[in-house]
Amino acid sequence: MEKLRVKEAVIVEGKYDKIHLSSLIDGLIIKTDGFRLFRDDKLAALIRRCANEDGIIILTDSDSAGFKIRSRIKSLCPDGKIINIYIPDVQGKERRKSEPSKEGKLGVEGIDIDTLRQLFLQAGVCLGEEQQPRSFGITDALLYELGLSGSKGSQELRRSLARRLGLPELISKKALREHLDRFVSQEELRELLAMHEPAESEDR
C-alpha cells in the first residue's frame, strides 16, 4: 500500500501510535510521550517551530487524556497552523494490552489503517491529493440558529451530530464548529440535524 505524503508534522501520544502511523504516512511524526509534553521545554519548542513553519496535525486519542494533550499543544502554538484529526470513539482493547484503557476506547494504535487513511484524505492534508475547502461558513451564530448551542437540548444535539460524523463524544463545542466549518456544508449540516432523534433527558 502506497504511503500518504504529508507536509505537516503529525503529533501523536506514544511510540506505538508512531509505529502504527509510520506504516501509513511519509512524513515527520512527533510523539509527546503522554504528558511529558507538559514538562519538556525542548519538545514544546520543537512542536511550536513545526507549527509555525509547515504546520502540524494533531492526532491524539479520543479519551480525556488525549484531549488534555491536544489542548496543551494548541496553547503552545497560538500563531501556528494546526489541523485537528479526530479518531472515532471505538470501544475495545489494543492487542498488546492485557486489559482496555480506563475509558475503554481504542487509541490511535488500535484504529485500523484504512480508517486512518480515510481520515487523512478527508482532511485534505496529503500532498498530491485535492485539497478540501477551508471554510463552509459554519459560525457560532449558525450553531445557535440550528439549536446546537444556547438552548435546551443543545448538548444532546451536539453529541448526536458528533456520533453521526464519527467524532469523539468529548469534542468541545468550539472544536465541533471548527470541524464542521472545514468538512461539512451548511446544507449537509441541516440534513444531518433533521435526522436527530431527541433523547429522554436533554440539557445545554
PyMOL CGO cylinders between C-alpha atoms (Angstrom):
from pymol import cmd
from pymol.cgo import CYLINDER

trace = [
    CYLINDER, 0.00, 0.00, 0.00, 1.40, 3.37, -1.05, 0.3, 1, 1, 1, 1, 1, 1,
    CYLINDER, 1.40, 3.37, -1.05, 2.13, 5.74, 1.81, 0.3, 1, 1, 1, 1, 1, 1,
    CYLINDER, 2.13, 5.74, 1.81, 0.48, 9.14, 2.07, 0.3, 1, 1, 1, 1, 1, 1,
    CYLINDER, 0.48, 9.14, 2.07, 2.85, 12.09, 1.79, 0.3, 1, 1, 1, 1, 1, 1,
    CYLINDER, 2.85, 12.09, 1.79, 2.17, 14.74, 4.42, 0.3, 1, 1, 1, 1, 1, 1,
    CYLINDER, 2.17, 14.74, 4.42, 3.90, 18.11, 4.68, 0.3, 1, 1, 1, 1, 1, 1,
    CYLINDER, 3.90, 18.11, 4.68, 2.81, 18.90, 8.23, 0.3, 1, 1, 1, 1, 1, 1,
    CYLINDER, 2.81, 18.90, 8.23, 4.37, 17.22, 11.28, 0.3, 1, 1, 1, 1, 1, 1,
    CYLINDER, 4.37, 17.22, 11.28, 1.93, 14.76, 12.86, 0.3, 1, 1, 1, 1, 1, 1,
    CYLINDER, 1.93, 14.76, 12.86, 1.73, 14.82, 16.66, 0.3, 1, 1, 1, 1, 1, 1,
    CYLINDER, 1.73, 14.82, 16.66, 0.78, 11.57, 18.41, 0.3, 1, 1, 1, 1, 1, 1,
    CYLINDER, 0.78, 11.57, 18.41, 0.96, 10.46, 22.04, 0.3, 1, 1, 1, 1, 1, 1,
    CYLINDER, 0.96, 10.46, 22.04, 3.14, 7.35, 22.22, 0.3, 1, 1, 1, 1, 1, 1,
    CYLINDER, 3.14, 7.35, 22.22, 5.68, 5.16, 20.45, 0.3, 1, 1, 1, 1, 1, 1,
    CYLINDER, 5.68, 5.16, 20.45, 3.12, 2.55, 19.41, 0.3, 1, 1, 1, 1, 1, 1,
    CYLINDER, 3.12, 2.55, 19.41, 0.98, 5.29, 17.84, 0.3, 1, 1, 1, 1, 1, 1,
    CYLINDER, 0.98, 5.29, 17.84, 4.07, 6.42, 15.92, 0.3, 1, 1, 1, 1, 1, 1,
    CYLINDER, 4.07, 6.42, 15.92, 4.95, 2.91, 14.79, 0.3, 1, 1, 1, 1, 1, 1,
    CYLINDER, 4.95, 2.91, 14.79, 1.38, 2.28, 13.62, 0.3, 1, 1, 1, 1, 1, 1,
    CYLINDER, 1.38, 2.28, 13.62, 1.15, 5.59, 11.77, 0.3, 1, 1, 1, 1, 1, 1,
    CYLINDER, 1.15, 5.59, 11.77, 4.58, 5.14, 10.17, 0.3, 1, 1, 1, 1, 1, 1,
    CYLINDER, 4.58, 5.14, 10.17, 3.12, 2.35, 8.05, 0.3, 1, 1, 1, 1, 1, 1,
    CYLINDER, 3.12, 2.35, 8.05, 0.64, 4.83, 6.57, 0.3, 1, 1, 1, 1, 1, 1,
    CYLINDER, 0.64, 4.83, 6.57, 2.31, 8.20, 6.11, 0.3, 1, 1, 1, 1, 1, 1,
    CYLINDER, 2.31, 8.20, 6.11, 5.57, 9.51, 4.72, 0.3, 1, 1, 1, 1, 1, 1,
    CYLINDER, 5.57, 9.51, 4.72, 6.38, 12.50, 6.91, 0.3, 1, 1, 1, 1, 1, 1,
    CYLINDER, 6.38, 12.50, 6.91, 7.56, 13.68, 10.29, 0.3, 1, 1, 1, 1, 1, 1,
    CYLINDER, 7.56, 13.68, 10.29, 5.82, 12.09, 13.28, 0.3, 1, 1, 1, 1, 1, 1,
    CYLINDER, 5.82, 12.09, 13.28, 6.45, 13.51, 16.75, 0.3, 1, 1, 1, 1, 1, 1,
    CYLINDER, 6.45, 13.51, 16.75, 5.35, 11.74, 19.92, 0.3, 1, 1, 1, 1, 1, 1,
    CYLINDER, 5.35, 11.74, 19.92, 4.53, 13.61, 23.11, 0.3, 1, 1, 1, 1, 1, 1,
    CYLINDER, 4.53, 13.61, 23.11, 5.24, 10.57, 25.34, 0.3, 1, 1, 1, 1, 1, 1,
    CYLINDER, 5.24, 10.57, 25.34, 1.95, 11.18, 27.04, 0.3, 1, 1, 1, 1, 1, 1,
    CYLINDER, 1.95, 11.18, 27.04, 2.10, 14.09, 29.46, 0.3, 1, 1, 1, 1, 1, 1,
    CYLINDER, 2.10, 14.09, 29.46, 5.85, 14.56, 29.05, 0.3, 1, 1, 1, 1, 1, 1,
    CYLINDER, 5.85, 14.56, 29.05, 4.93, 17.47, 26.80, 0.3, 1, 1, 1, 1, 1, 1,
    CYLINDER, 4.93, 17.47, 26.80, 3.78, 19.42, 29.86, 0.3, 1, 1, 1, 1, 1, 1,
    CYLINDER, 3.78, 19.42, 29.86, 7.29, 19.43, 31.37, 0.3, 1, 1, 1, 1, 1, 1,
    CYLINDER, 7.29, 19.43, 31.37, 9.67, 19.14, 28.41, 0.3, 1, 1, 1, 1, 1, 1,
    CYLINDER, 9.67, 19.14, 28.41, 10.51, 22.62, 27.11, 0.3, 1, 1, 1, 1, 1, 1,
    CYLINDER, 10.51, 22.62, 27.11, 12.61, 21.28, 24.23, 0.3, 1, 1, 1, 1, 1, 1,
    CYLINDER, 12.61, 21.28, 24.23, 9.77, 19.12, 22.96, 0.3, 1, 1, 1, 1, 1, 1,
    CYLINDER, 9.77, 19.12, 22.96, 7.36, 22.03, 23.29, 0.3, 1, 1, 1, 1, 1, 1,
    CYLINDER, 7.36, 22.03, 23.29, 9.75, 24.25, 21.32, 0.3, 1, 1, 1, 1, 1, 1,
    CYLINDER, 9.75, 24.25, 21.32, 10.05, 21.64, 18.56, 0.3, 1, 1, 1, 1, 1, 1,
    CYLINDER, 10.05, 21.64, 18.56, 6.28, 21.37, 18.17, 0.3, 1, 1, 1, 1, 1, 1,
    CYLINDER, 6.28, 21.37, 18.17, 5.93, 25.16, 18.20, 0.3, 1, 1, 1, 1, 1, 1,
    CYLINDER, 5.93, 25.16, 18.20, 8.58, 25.53, 15.49, 0.3, 1, 1, 1, 1, 1, 1,
    CYLINDER, 8.58, 25.53, 15.49, 6.93, 22.89, 13.31, 0.3, 1, 1, 1, 1, 1, 1,
    CYLINDER, 6.93, 22.89, 13.31, 3.55, 24.61, 13.70, 0.3, 1, 1, 1, 1, 1, 1,
    CYLINDER, 3.55, 24.61, 13.70, 4.99, 27.96, 12.66, 0.3, 1, 1, 1, 1, 1, 1,
    CYLINDER, 4.99, 27.96, 12.66, 6.90, 26.57, 9.67, 0.3, 1, 1, 1, 1, 1, 1,
    CYLINDER, 6.90, 26.57, 9.67, 4.92, 23.86, 7.86, 0.3, 1, 1, 1, 1, 1, 1,
    CYLINDER, 4.92, 23.86, 7.86, 2.06, 23.35, 10.29, 0.3, 1, 1, 1, 1, 1, 1,
    CYLINDER, 2.06, 23.35, 10.29, 1.13, 20.41, 12.50, 0.3, 1, 1, 1, 1, 1, 1,
    CYLINDER, 1.13, 20.41, 12.50, -1.59, 17.75, 12.54, 0.3, 1, 1, 1, 1, 1, 1,
    CYLINDER, -1.59, 17.75, 12.54, -2.80, 16.70, 15.98, 0.3, 1, 1, 1, 1, 1, 1,
    CYLINDER, -2.80, 16.70, 15.98, -3.81, 13.04, 16.18, 0.3, 1, 1, 1, 1, 1, 1,
    CYLINDER, -3.81, 13.04, 16.18, -4.28, 12.14, 19.84, 0.3, 1, 1, 1, 1, 1, 1,
    CYLINDER, -4.28, 12.14, 19.84, -6.54, 9.51, 21.40, 0.3, 1, 1, 1, 1, 1, 1,
    CYLINDER, -6.54, 9.51, 21.40, -10.20, 10.36, 21.89, 0.3, 1, 1, 1, 1, 1, 1,
    CYLINDER, -10.20, 10.36, 21.89, -10.18, 9.89, 25.68, 0.3, 1, 1, 1, 1, 1, 1,
    CYLINDER, -10.18, 9.89, 25.68, -9.91, 12.64, 28.29, 0.3, 1, 1, 1, 1, 1, 1,
    CYLINDER, -9.91, 12.64, 28.29, -6.10, 12.38, 28.44, 0.3, 1, 1, 1, 1, 1, 1,
    CYLINDER, -6.10, 12.38, 28.44, -5.86, 12.75, 24.67, 0.3, 1, 1, 1, 1, 1, 1,
    CYLINDER, -5.86, 12.75, 24.67, -8.00, 15.89, 24.74, 0.3, 1, 1, 1, 1, 1, 1,
    CYLINDER, -8.00, 15.89, 24.74, -5.85, 17.38, 27.52, 0.3, 1, 1, 1, 1, 1, 1,
    CYLINDER, -5.85, 17.38, 27.52, -2.74, 16.82, 25.42, 0.3, 1, 1, 1, 1, 1, 1,
    CYLINDER, -2.74, 16.82, 25.42, -4.49, 18.26, 22.36, 0.3, 1, 1, 1, 1, 1, 1,
    CYLINDER, -4.49, 18.26, 22.36, -5.44, 21.35, 24.36, 0.3, 1, 1, 1, 1, 1, 1,
    CYLINDER, -5.44, 21.35, 24.36, -1.85, 21.74, 25.58, 0.3, 1, 1, 1, 1, 1, 1,
    CYLINDER, -1.85, 21.74, 25.58, -0.50, 21.59, 22.04, 0.3, 1, 1, 1, 1, 1, 1,
    CYLINDER, -0.50, 21.59, 22.04, -2.95, 24.26, 20.91, 0.3, 1, 1, 1, 1, 1, 1,
    CYLINDER, -2.95, 24.26, 20.91, -1.91, 26.54, 23.78, 0.3, 1, 1, 1, 1, 1, 1,
    CYLINDER, -1.91, 26.54, 23.78, 1.74, 26.18, 22.75, 0.3, 1, 1, 1, 1, 1, 1,
    CYLINDER, 1.74, 26.18, 22.75, 1.08, 27.21, 19.15, 0.3, 1, 1, 1, 1, 1, 1,
    CYLINDER, 1.08, 27.21, 19.15, -1.30, 30.20, 19.15, 0.3, 1, 1, 1, 1, 1, 1,
    CYLINDER, -1.30, 30.20, 19.15, 0.17, 31.55, 15.91, 0.3, 1, 1, 1, 1, 1, 1,
    CYLINDER, 0.17, 31.55, 15.91, 0.85, 28.24, 14.21, 0.3, 1, 1, 1, 1, 1, 1,
    CYLINDER, 0.85, 28.24, 14.21, -1.09, 26.32, 11.61, 0.3, 1, 1, 1, 1, 1, 1,
    CYLINDER, -1.09, 26.32, 11.61, -2.95, 23.50, 13.35, 0.3, 1, 1, 1, 1, 1, 1,
    CYLINDER, -2.95, 23.50, 13.35, -5.10, 20.82, 11.74, 0.3, 1, 1, 1, 1, 1, 1,
    CYLINDER, -5.10, 20.82, 11.74, -7.11, 18.54, 14.02, 0.3, 1, 1, 1, 1, 1, 1,
    CYLINDER, -7.11, 18.54, 14.02, -7.84, 14.97, 13.04, 0.3, 1, 1, 1, 1, 1, 1,
    CYLINDER, -7.84, 14.97, 13.04, -10.10, 13.06, 15.43, 0.3, 1, 1, 1, 1, 1, 1,
    CYLINDER, -10.10, 13.06, 15.43, -10.32, 9.30, 15.62, 0.3, 1, 1, 1, 1, 1, 1,
    CYLINDER, -10.32, 9.30, 15.62, -13.82, 7.91, 16.24, 0.3, 1, 1, 1, 1, 1, 1,
    CYLINDER, -13.82, 7.91, 16.24, -14.92, 6.54, 19.60, 0.3, 1, 1, 1, 1, 1, 1,
    CYLINDER, -14.92, 6.54, 19.60, -14.37, 2.80, 19.30, 0.3, 1, 1, 1, 1, 1, 1,
    CYLINDER, -14.37, 2.80, 19.30, -14.72, 0.53, 22.31, 0.3, 1, 1, 1, 1, 1, 1,
    CYLINDER, -14.72, 0.53, 22.31, -12.07, -2.14, 22.56, 0.3, 1, 1, 1, 1, 1, 1,
    CYLINDER, -12.07, -2.14, 22.56, -8.56, -3.12, 23.61, 0.3, 1, 1, 1, 1, 1, 1,
    CYLINDER, -8.56, -3.12, 23.61, -5.24, -2.95, 21.80, 0.3, 1, 1, 1, 1, 1, 1,
    CYLINDER, -5.24, -2.95, 21.80, -3.69, -6.37, 21.13, 0.3, 1, 1, 1, 1, 1, 1,
    CYLINDER, -3.69, -6.37, 21.13, -0.55, -5.68, 23.15, 0.3, 1, 1, 1, 1, 1, 1,
    CYLINDER, -0.55, -5.68, 23.15, -2.52, -4.71, 26.27, 0.3, 1, 1, 1, 1, 1, 1,
    CYLINDER, -2.52, -4.71, 26.27, -3.89, -7.14, 28.84, 0.3, 1, 1, 1, 1, 1, 1,
    CYLINDER, -3.89, -7.14, 28.84, -6.97, -5.00, 29.50, 0.3, 1, 1, 1, 1, 1, 1,
    CYLINDER, -6.97, -5.00, 29.50, -8.77, -1.99, 28.00, 0.3, 1, 1, 1, 1, 1, 1,
    CYLINDER, -8.77, -1.99, 28.00, -7.86, 1.59, 28.84, 0.3, 1, 1, 1, 1, 1, 1,
    CYLINDER, -7.86, 1.59, 28.84, -9.62, 3.37, 31.70, 0.3, 1, 1, 1, 1, 1, 1,
    CYLINDER, -9.62, 3.37, 31.70, -12.33, 4.70, 29.36, 0.3, 1, 1, 1, 1, 1, 1,
    CYLINDER, -12.33, 4.70, 29.36, -12.46, 1.53, 27.28, 0.3, 1, 1, 1, 1, 1, 1,
    CYLINDER, -12.46, 1.53, 27.28, -11.68, 3.25, 23.98, 0.3, 1, 1, 1, 1, 1, 1,
    CYLINDER, -11.68, 3.25, 23.98, -9.16, 2.28, 21.33, 0.3, 1, 1, 1, 1, 1, 1,
    CYLINDER, -9.16, 2.28, 21.33, -6.28, 4.70, 20.92, 0.3, 1, 1, 1, 1, 1, 1,
    CYLINDER, -6.28, 4.70, 20.92, -4.61, 5.71, 17.68, 0.3, 1, 1, 1, 1, 1, 1,
    CYLINDER, -4.61, 5.71, 17.68, -2.57, 2.48, 17.64, 0.3, 1, 1, 1, 1, 1, 1,
    CYLINDER, -2.57, 2.48, 17.64, -5.76, 0.42, 17.75, 0.3, 1, 1, 1, 1, 1, 1,
    CYLINDER, -5.76, 0.42, 17.75, -7.54, 2.09, 14.84, 0.3, 1, 1, 1, 1, 1, 1,
    CYLINDER, -7.54, 2.09, 14.84, -7.25, 0.19, 11.56, 0.3, 1, 1, 1, 1, 1, 1,
    CYLINDER, -7.25, 0.19, 11.56, -5.06, 1.67, 8.85, 0.3, 1, 1, 1, 1, 1, 1,
    CYLINDER, -5.06, 1.67, 8.85, -7.89, 2.02, 6.32, 0.3, 1, 1, 1, 1, 1, 1,
    CYLINDER, -7.89, 2.02, 6.32, -9.84, 4.23, 8.75, 0.3, 1, 1, 1, 1, 1, 1,
    CYLINDER, -9.84, 4.23, 8.75, -6.76, 6.36, 9.43, 0.3, 1, 1, 1, 1, 1, 1,
    CYLINDER, -6.76, 6.36, 9.43, -6.12, 6.67, 5.69, 0.3, 1, 1, 1, 1, 1, 1,
    CYLINDER, -6.12, 6.67, 5.69, -9.65, 7.96, 5.13, 0.3, 1, 1, 1, 1, 1, 1,
    CYLINDER, -9.65, 7.96, 5.13, -9.27, 10.48, 7.96, 0.3, 1, 1, 1, 1, 1, 1,
    CYLINDER, -9.27, 10.48, 7.96, -6.10, 11.91, 6.43, 0.3, 1, 1, 1, 1, 1, 1,
    CYLINDER, -6.10, 11.91, 6.43, -7.60, 12.01, 2.94, 0.3, 1, 1, 1, 1, 1, 1,
    CYLINDER, -7.60, 12.01, 2.94, -10.74, 13.71, 4.25, 0.3, 1, 1, 1, 1, 1, 1,
    CYLINDER, -10.74, 13.71, 4.25, -8.62, 16.31, 5.99, 0.3, 1, 1, 1, 1, 1, 1,
    CYLINDER, -8.62, 16.31, 5.99, -7.08, 17.27, 2.64, 0.3, 1, 1, 1, 1, 1, 1,
    CYLINDER, -7.08, 17.27, 2.64, -3.53, 17.25, 4.02, 0.3, 1, 1, 1, 1, 1, 1,
    CYLINDER, -3.53, 17.25, 4.02, -1.97, 14.69, 1.68, 0.3, 1, 1, 1, 1, 1, 1,
    CYLINDER, -1.97, 14.69, 1.68, 0.37, 16.02, -0.98, 0.3, 1, 1, 1, 1, 1, 1,
    CYLINDER, 0.37, 16.02, -0.98, -0.89, 15.29, -4.45, 0.3, 1, 1, 1, 1, 1, 1,
    CYLINDER, -0.89, 15.29, -4.45, -4.50, 14.98, -3.27, 0.3, 1, 1, 1, 1, 1, 1,
    CYLINDER, -4.50, 14.98, -3.27, -7.22, 17.54, -3.94, 0.3, 1, 1, 1, 1, 1, 1,
    CYLINDER, -7.22, 17.54, -3.94, -7.46, 19.95, -1.03, 0.3, 1, 1, 1, 1, 1, 1,
    CYLINDER, -7.46, 19.95, -1.03, -10.74, 20.32, 0.82, 0.3, 1, 1, 1, 1, 1, 1,
    CYLINDER, -10.74, 20.32, 0.82, -12.47, 23.73, 1.16, 0.3, 1, 1, 1, 1, 1, 1,
    CYLINDER, -12.47, 23.73, 1.16, -11.08, 25.68, 4.10, 0.3, 1, 1, 1, 1, 1, 1,
    CYLINDER, -11.08, 25.68, 4.10, -14.41, 27.12, 5.22, 0.3, 1, 1, 1, 1, 1, 1,
    CYLINDER, -14.41, 27.12, 5.22, -18.10, 26.40, 4.73, 0.3, 1, 1, 1, 1, 1, 1,
    CYLINDER, -18.10, 26.40, 4.73, -19.15, 29.42, 6.76, 0.3, 1, 1, 1, 1, 1, 1,
    CYLINDER, -19.15, 29.42, 6.76, -20.21, 27.50, 9.87, 0.3, 1, 1, 1, 1, 1, 1,
    CYLINDER, -20.21, 27.50, 9.87, -20.32, 30.22, 12.53, 0.3, 1, 1, 1, 1, 1, 1,
    CYLINDER, -20.32, 30.22, 12.53, -21.29, 30.39, 16.20, 0.3, 1, 1, 1, 1, 1, 1,
    CYLINDER, -21.29, 30.39, 16.20, -24.38, 32.29, 15.12, 0.3, 1, 1, 1, 1, 1, 1,
    CYLINDER, -24.38, 32.29, 15.12, -25.39, 29.44, 12.81, 0.3, 1, 1, 1, 1, 1, 1,
    CYLINDER, -25.39, 29.44, 12.81, -24.89, 26.89, 15.59, 0.3, 1, 1, 1, 1, 1, 1,
    CYLINDER, -24.89, 26.89, 15.59, -27.24, 28.96, 17.76, 0.3, 1, 1, 1, 1, 1, 1,
    CYLINDER, -27.24, 28.96, 17.76, -29.77, 29.26, 14.95, 0.3, 1, 1, 1, 1, 1, 1,
    CYLINDER, -29.77, 29.26, 14.95, -29.76, 25.48, 14.45, 0.3, 1, 1, 1, 1, 1, 1,
    CYLINDER, -29.76, 25.48, 14.45, -30.11, 24.74, 18.15, 0.3, 1, 1, 1, 1, 1, 1,
    CYLINDER, -30.11, 24.74, 18.15, -26.59, 23.42, 18.58, 0.3, 1, 1, 1, 1, 1, 1,
    CYLINDER, -26.59, 23.42, 18.58, -25.86, 25.96, 21.30, 0.3, 1, 1, 1, 1, 1, 1,
    CYLINDER, -25.86, 25.96, 21.30, -27.69, 28.13, 23.77, 0.3, 1, 1, 1, 1, 1, 1,
    CYLINDER, -27.69, 28.13, 23.77, -30.94, 26.18, 24.04, 0.3, 1, 1, 1, 1, 1, 1,
    CYLINDER, -30.94, 26.18, 24.04, -32.47, 23.20, 25.80, 0.3, 1, 1, 1, 1, 1, 1,
    CYLINDER, -32.47, 23.20, 25.80, -31.18, 20.02, 24.23, 0.3, 1, 1, 1, 1, 1, 1,
    CYLINDER, -31.18, 20.02, 24.23, -28.13, 21.65, 22.60, 0.3, 1, 1, 1, 1, 1, 1,
    CYLINDER, -28.13, 21.65, 22.60, -25.63, 19.33, 24.26, 0.3, 1, 1, 1, 1, 1, 1,
    CYLINDER, -25.63, 19.33, 24.26, -27.50, 16.18, 23.27, 0.3, 1, 1, 1, 1, 1, 1,
    CYLINDER, -27.50, 16.18, 23.27, -27.91, 17.53, 19.73, 0.3, 1, 1, 1, 1, 1, 1,
    CYLINDER, -27.91, 17.53, 19.73, -24.15, 18.14, 19.50, 0.3, 1, 1, 1, 1, 1, 1,
    CYLINDER, -24.15, 18.14, 19.50, -23.43, 14.63, 20.80, 0.3, 1, 1, 1, 1, 1, 1,
    CYLINDER, -23.43, 14.63, 20.80, -25.83, 13.11, 18.30, 0.3, 1, 1, 1, 1, 1, 1,
    CYLINDER, -25.83, 13.11, 18.30, -24.22, 15.07, 15.48, 0.3, 1, 1, 1, 1, 1, 1,
    CYLINDER, -24.22, 15.07, 15.48, -20.72, 14.06, 16.60, 0.3, 1, 1, 1, 1, 1, 1,
    CYLINDER, -20.72, 14.06, 16.60, -21.74, 10.39, 16.59, 0.3, 1, 1, 1, 1, 1, 1,
    CYLINDER, -21.74, 10.39, 16.59, -23.12, 10.67, 13.06, 0.3, 1, 1, 1, 1, 1, 1,
    CYLINDER, -23.12, 10.67, 13.06, -19.88, 12.28, 11.91, 0.3, 1, 1, 1, 1, 1, 1,
    CYLINDER, -19.88, 12.28, 11.91, -17.70, 9.66, 13.60, 0.3, 1, 1, 1, 1, 1, 1,
    CYLINDER, -17.70, 9.66, 13.60, -16.27, 12.20, 16.03, 0.3, 1, 1, 1, 1, 1, 1,
    CYLINDER, -16.27, 12.20, 16.03, -15.44, 11.54, 19.71, 0.3, 1, 1, 1, 1, 1, 1,
    CYLINDER, -15.44, 11.54, 19.71, -18.14, 12.36, 22.27, 0.3, 1, 1, 1, 1, 1, 1,
    CYLINDER, -18.14, 12.36, 22.27, -15.66, 14.51, 24.24, 0.3, 1, 1, 1, 1, 1, 1,
    CYLINDER, -15.66, 14.51, 24.24, -15.20, 17.01, 21.40, 0.3, 1, 1, 1, 1, 1, 1,
    CYLINDER, -15.20, 17.01, 21.40, -15.88, 20.56, 22.58, 0.3, 1, 1, 1, 1, 1, 1,
    CYLINDER, -15.88, 20.56, 22.58, -18.44, 22.91, 21.04, 0.3, 1, 1, 1, 1, 1, 1,
    CYLINDER, -18.44, 22.91, 21.04, -15.65, 25.06, 19.60, 0.3, 1, 1, 1, 1, 1, 1,
    CYLINDER, -15.65, 25.06, 19.60, -13.79, 22.07, 18.15, 0.3, 1, 1, 1, 1, 1, 1,
    CYLINDER, -13.79, 22.07, 18.15, -17.01, 20.73, 16.67, 0.3, 1, 1, 1, 1, 1, 1,
    CYLINDER, -17.01, 20.73, 16.67, -17.72, 24.06, 14.99, 0.3, 1, 1, 1, 1, 1, 1,
    CYLINDER, -17.72, 24.06, 14.99, -14.18, 24.14, 13.56, 0.3, 1, 1, 1, 1, 1, 1,
    CYLINDER, -14.18, 24.14, 13.56, -14.59, 20.62, 12.20, 0.3, 1, 1, 1, 1, 1, 1,
    CYLINDER, -14.59, 20.62, 12.20, -17.96, 21.42, 10.68, 0.3, 1, 1, 1, 1, 1, 1,
    CYLINDER, -17.96, 21.42, 10.68, -16.60, 24.59, 9.09, 0.3, 1, 1, 1, 1, 1, 1,
    CYLINDER, -16.60, 24.59, 9.09, -13.83, 22.61, 7.42, 0.3, 1, 1, 1, 1, 1, 1,
    CYLINDER, -13.83, 22.61, 7.42, -15.70, 19.49, 6.32, 0.3, 1, 1, 1, 1, 1, 1,
    CYLINDER, -15.70, 19.49, 6.32, -19.49, 19.93, 6.37, 0.3, 1, 1, 1, 1, 1, 1,
    CYLINDER, -19.49, 19.93, 6.37, -21.52, 22.28, 4.19, 0.3, 1, 1, 1, 1, 1, 1,
    CYLINDER, -21.52, 22.28, 4.19, -24.46, 24.16, 5.67, 0.3, 1, 1, 1, 1, 1, 1,
    CYLINDER, -24.46, 24.16, 5.67, -26.86, 22.08, 3.58, 0.3, 1, 1, 1, 1, 1, 1,
    CYLINDER, -26.86, 22.08, 3.58, -25.30, 18.82, 4.77, 0.3, 1, 1, 1, 1, 1, 1,
    CYLINDER, -25.30, 18.82, 4.77, -25.41, 20.05, 8.37, 0.3, 1, 1, 1, 1, 1, 1,
    CYLINDER, -25.41, 20.05, 8.37, -29.12, 20.84, 8.15, 0.3, 1, 1, 1, 1, 1, 1,
    CYLINDER, -29.12, 20.84, 8.15, -29.79, 17.40, 6.66, 0.3, 1, 1, 1, 1, 1, 1,
    CYLINDER, -29.79, 17.40, 6.66, -27.87, 15.69, 9.48, 0.3, 1, 1, 1, 1, 1, 1,
    CYLINDER, -27.87, 15.69, 9.48, -29.77, 17.63, 12.13, 0.3, 1, 1, 1, 1, 1, 1,
    CYLINDER, -29.77, 17.63, 12.13, -33.07, 16.66, 10.53, 0.3, 1, 1, 1, 1, 1, 1,
    CYLINDER, -33.07, 16.66, 10.53, -32.21, 13.04, 11.34, 0.3, 1, 1, 1, 1, 1, 1,
    CYLINDER, -32.21, 13.04, 11.34, -31.75, 13.71, 15.06, 0.3, 1, 1, 1, 1, 1, 1,
    CYLINDER, -31.75, 13.71, 15.06, -33.95, 11.78, 17.42, 0.3, 1, 1, 1, 1, 1, 1,
    CYLINDER, -33.95, 11.78, 17.42, -34.30, 13.55, 20.80, 0.3, 1, 1, 1, 1, 1, 1,
    CYLINDER, -34.30, 13.55, 20.80, -33.11, 11.63, 23.87, 0.3, 1, 1, 1, 1, 1, 1,
    CYLINDER, -33.11, 11.63, 23.87, -35.16, 11.24, 27.04, 0.3, 1, 1, 1, 1, 1, 1,
    CYLINDER, -35.16, 11.24, 27.04, -33.13, 13.78, 29.02, 0.3, 1, 1, 1, 1, 1, 1,
    CYLINDER, -33.13, 13.78, 29.02, -31.63, 16.84, 27.41, 0.3, 1, 1, 1, 1, 1, 1,
    CYLINDER, -31.63, 16.84, 27.41, -29.69, 19.84, 28.65, 0.3, 1, 1, 1, 1, 1, 1,
    CYLINDER, -29.69, 19.84, 28.65, -27.38, 22.53, 27.46, 0.3, 1, 1, 1, 1, 1, 1,
]
cmd.load_cgo(trace, "trace")
